[in-house]
């Protein structure tokens, strides 16, 4: 199972309508976009400031307004000059390559379109990263909000310094295009106040409406994962599975994953053509993947919807294989199955990434499942080997 993430694939046929929803999209090529697509910084001693040479370059997704460079704890941030690749014809202020003191916090950049009608603000920050010393990482899903448009839920994780890390993503941004009339609680992935403790995440497989049926993408599985979702890439017919970019840098050796869930499959399972399949019941997905985040040539990488469980970069997987139908909070505990040895030196350089994935329909990436299938997840923990 490649599993998930499908929501915005439903609207390939209505791409033009999607563009109208954003002030930074254009009617005429080259004159109305105002996006940063790439940020980089040059320093004289890369190893002193960064964990990997590739950390000096950040690819910026369309949905992102914050640009973060991860740096070593004692890096000198007082005089840095990031440079930016922006959409053709646009301008940026402060200027690309200008020197700023980032030790006091992020610097805001304003990108203005060539026709001067549209603009967009970005926060650029350099974040000193400390190695996690706790042997258990908790994901309680208490830190959530609506996106900037107020349409759908997003989640963050509390860092040790008290700041929030927007490390979680979902296909909600795509569903907002396929069914723009939906209210926040009608999206595939929402917050639910009735968690095992406090709030939880509720994932529901939804009907994608007329646009989805027109495009042959009739369902949208509820999903949440550590990583990012590129809604514009999802709109391209030949690259929809590349829209989900799994993984966040991780510097621990995970041993097992635990948590609590409830699951109720929908009444009628349907295939990708919308035909109901007799005697087949929907199933959910809960799993975590640890993988090497650079290839043999030192190039940074993430996993995608088509290789998140099959890539040769994978080091270990923990997967809940028997998710029962239950309306009561049910505990799960699953060990990480290591496919290759864990390298402590690589870990210290943040050479591994971890993703944790939840989906209300196991085969949602194939547009198969049952509308109404609902998975609730709460109090998930990644238990790691103790730091000596």
N, C-alpha and C positions, 0 to 999 in steps of 0.2 A: 504494500500500500504506500503510495507516495503521500497520500493524505492531504487534505485541505487544498488550498485556500482559494476560494473560488468566487467570492462575491462580485468583484468588479468585472469578471470575465463576461458577465451577463449583458454587458452594454457595449460590446464591440460595435454593434450596429447603430449606436446612438452617441458616438464619440463627439460629434459636434455639439450635442446638448451638454455634454460634460464640460466642454471648454467654456461655455457661457456662464458656468457657476463660479468661475474664478476671475478675480480682477487682474490676474497676472497672465491669463491666456489671451490670445490675440485673434482678431478676425483676419488681419493681414500679416503674412509672414514677415519676420524681422523687425517689426516696429512696436509691439506692445507687450512683449515678455519682459519680466523683471526678476529673473531667478539667478541665484548662485548655483552652479552645477558641480563645482569642485573648489576646494580650499587646500592650500599647501603652505608650508613654512620652511625656510632654509636656515639652518644653524650650522655653525662651524664644527661642532662636535655632536653628531647625532646620538651617539651611544650614551653621552652624559645626560641628555634631556629625555630621550625616548627609549622605550623598550625594544622596538623594532624599527628598522629604516622605513618600513611602509607606514608607520604611524605619522609620518610627516605629511601625508596626503589623506584628505577626507573627501569621499564622494558624497554629494549632498542630494538626498531624495527630494522630489518636488514637495512632499508633504511636510518637510522639516523646516523649521524656522530657527533652530538652534544648531550650532556647529561646535562640536567638542573635540579637542585634541587631548588625548590621554598622555600625560608626561610623568616622569619620575618625581618622587616626593620632594626632592631638594632642587629641582630645576629652577634656573634663573628666568623669571617671566617678566622682568622689568623693561625689556626693550626687544620686542618681537615684531616682525613685519610680515604678517600673512599676506599671501597673494591669492587672487580669486579668478576663476573662470566664470564668466557671466554670460547670459544669453546675448546674442548678437545685437549690437546697437545700444545696449543698455549702459548706464553709467553707475558708479558706486561711490559712496561717500561715507567715511573717509576713503581716500584713494587706496586702491590695491597696492600693496608694497609699502605703505606708510608705517612708521614705527609707533608702537603703543606699549604702555605699561599694563600688562595683563595680570600682574600680581594682586591688584586690588579688585579683580572681578572681570566679568565679560565686557566686551566692547560692542556697541551696537552699530551696525552698518546699514545704510539705506541704499537699496538698488532701485533705480528709476528707469522706466522703459524708454526706448528711443523716441517714442511719440510724446513723452512727458505726461501721459495721462494716468499711468499706473505706477505704483511703487510698493516695495515690500521691505520689511525690516528683518534683519537677522542678528541674533546674538552669537558672538564668537567668544569662546572661552578655552582656556588651557587648564585641565583638571589634574592636579596631582593625585596619583593613584597609590593607595597603600595596599599592601597585600593583606587579604582577609586572614585574620588569625582565628576567628571562630570556626569550630568544626561543624557547625550546623547553620545553614542559611534558611531563613523562614520567608515564605511568601504568603502573606495573610490577606492581600487584595483589599486592604482598607484605604489605600491611597488612590482614589479615582476622581475623575472630573469629566465634564463634557468638553469636547474639542472646541476650538475657537469659534466655530460656526454654531455651537450649541446643539448639534444634531445627534451626536453619539458619544458613548463612553470611551474614555482612555484610562490607562492605569500606569502608575509609577511605583518604584521601589524605593524605600527609605534607605539612604546611605548612612554609613557610620557617623558622618559629620552632620547629620540632620537634614541634608538637602535631598531632593527627590530626583531619582534617575528614571527617565521615561523609557525603561528598557523593554516594556511589554508592547505588543502591537496585535492587531487583528485585521480582518477584512472589512470592518465596519465602514471604512472610508469608501470602499467600492460599493457597498450596499447603499450608501447615501446617494449614489448616482443612479443605481438601478431602480430604487424605490424612494425617491426624494421626499415623498409625503409622509414617510414613516416617522413616528415619534421616537424619542430616545429609547424607551422601554420596548419598542417593537423591532429593534435591531437584533441581529443574530447574537451579539455578545453584549451583555448588559451587567450592571451591578444589581445584586439582590440582597436586601437587608437581612434575610433569614439564613445566615450562614451558620456553620458549626460554631464559630465564634464571631460575632459581629457580622460584617458583610462578606459575601462570597461572589464568585463569578457564575453567572447563568448563561449557558450557551444553548441556543435553540436553532434547529434547522428551519429556515424560513422559505416561503414562496417568494421568488424574485419579481413577480408581477409580469405585466405585459411585455416589457423590454426583455426580461429573462426568457420568456417563452418564445419570443420572436428570434432570439439569438440561440435557442436550443440549450440554454443554461437555466434550468427551471428551479433549482434549489440553491440555497446558500447555507452551508453548515456554519453554526456558531463556532468560533475558534479564538484562541489566545495563545501567544507564543513569545518567547524571548527572541527579539529580533526586530525587523522593520518590514513594512509593507509598502511597495512602490505602486501606487494606484495608476499612474500613467503607463507603467510597463504592463500592468494587468490588462489594459485596454487593447493591447496588441495581440492579435490572434495567435501569432507564432511564439509568444514569449510569456504567456499568462503564468506558467509555473515558475518563472523567474521573478515574479512580483514579490514572492515571499522570500525574505533574506533572513535565514535563521542564524541565531547565535550571537552571544555577547562574550567578550574576553573573560576568562575565568582562570584563577590561579590556585585552585585547590584540586585535590584528588577525590572525586565523589565516590562514595561507597554504595549508598542507597537513597531512594526517594520514597517519602511517605506523604500521606495526606488523607483527605476525606472526600467522598463523592456521593452524589445521588444520580440515578439515571433512569429515565423513562423513554423508551423508543416510541416513535410516532406510530400511528395506526396502520399506514399503508406504505410499504416500500415501493419506490419507483426507480426505474432505470433512467439513463440519460435522455431517452426519448419520451419520457413521461409515462411509460407503460408500467402499470402496477404489476409487481412480481409476487405471485402467490407463494405462501409458505416461506417467505424470507423476512427476517426481522432485522431492523437497523441495529448498529452497534456503535459504541463511542471509541475514542482514542485518548490515551494518557501515556505520554512517554517523555524521556529526556535523552539527549544525545551529547556526548563530549567528543570534540573533533579538533584536529590540528588546523589552525587558521591561517597557515601559510603553505604554499606548495614548495616543491623541491628547489625552485629558483628564487624563493624568498618573496613571492608575490602574495599579498593578502587575499584571503578568500572567505566566503560564507557558503552555507549550504542553501539549497533551493527546494521548491516543492517536488522536483523530480529526482532528488538524490539525498534527501534528508535522512533516509534510513539505509542508503545503499552506497554512499560515497566511500572510496578507499581512504579518505581522510579521517574517517570515523575511528575513534579509539575505544569508546564504550557506549553501550545503550542500556537504559533501564526502561522497560515497557510493561505496563499493566495489561495482561493478556486475557483476563477473564472479568470483564466489567459486567456486573449483574444488574438486572432490573430491580431497582429499590427506591422507595420513597423515604427511607431513613438514611441518616448519615452513616456511611460505611467506610471503615478505614482501609487503606491500601498501603502496602509496603513491598518494594521491589528492589532487588540488588542491581547494581551496574554490572553488566557482562562485558568484561574487557577483551577486546579483539587484538590489542597490541600492548606492549609494556608502557607504563606511565613514566615520562621523563621529567624528573624534578627540575632540572636545569631549564628545560623548555617551559615548564610551568612558571618559574620565577620570571621569565621574560614575557609572560602572558601570551605564550605560543599556542594555548588552547582556548577554545570557545565552548560555551555550553548553551544549548537551547532546551527549553521545557515546553511541551506542546499539549494542548487540549483541543478536542474537536467533538462536536455532538453527533457527527456522522463519519464513520470510519472511511468511507469511500467518497467523501464530499468532493475531492479533487476530480472525480469522474462524474460529478453531478448526479450521483446516485445516493439515495437515502430516503428517509421518511420525514415529511414536513411535520413539525411538532416534536421531533426527537429532542430531548432536553437533558443536558448534563450540567450539574452543579458541582463546583470544585472549591475547596477551602483548605486553609492551613497546610499548605504544601511545604515540605522541608527537603532540602538536599543535605544529607549527612556525609561529611567528608572525613578523611583520615585526620587524626589530631596533629596539630602543628607542634613539633618538638621545640 
